[in-house]
Amino acid sequence: MRLILASQSPRRKEILSILNIPFDIIVADIEENIDESKPLRGEIEKLSFLKANEVYKDHKDATVIGSDTIVTLDNRILGKPKSIEEARDMIRLLQDNKHQVITAVTIISAKMSETFSVVSDVYFYPMSEEEIDGYVSCNEPLDKAGAYAIQGLGSKFIRKIDGDYYAIMGLPIAEVYHRLQKY
């Protein structure tokens, strides 16, 4: 089986490597638009399908994995902050609060296609303004959805999670592994 990851995310590459299965990376060139007036889980599942399908169209001999992740708070998407101030504002919203991370995955092959998503609840500890400023100043939040990395320096502010740690990072590896058995 030839396996292709339709993602440029270094985290997804790292996570998929855990399976010790050879795979190629081919980045899908799609517009990533989400209609926030629709259910967000369905919207993120649609994006994962579009990514996988875009790559699969030119590689029908392969099994293609497409994935996308969003961070949500009160049904509002917290994307990658565009500035230090926006990152600071996001962390202020997340601190001492619970939010959700939704990761959707699509697996497509000539044999079959399926899309699923994993929803995880993430709880932050309360944070002082000094802690928020210190974290934001390390620049880690600037290229992360929700302005934090659970696997990085942001981990010290996570009180608990209800869900899949790897899904929060970007790919629910156990779920992917078990579903790939059918392919």
Summary of the structure (lengths in Angstrom):
residues: 183
radius of gyration: 16.7
end to end distance: 8.0
largest distance: 53.6
contacts: 581
relative contact order: 0.18
helix: 38%
strand: 26%
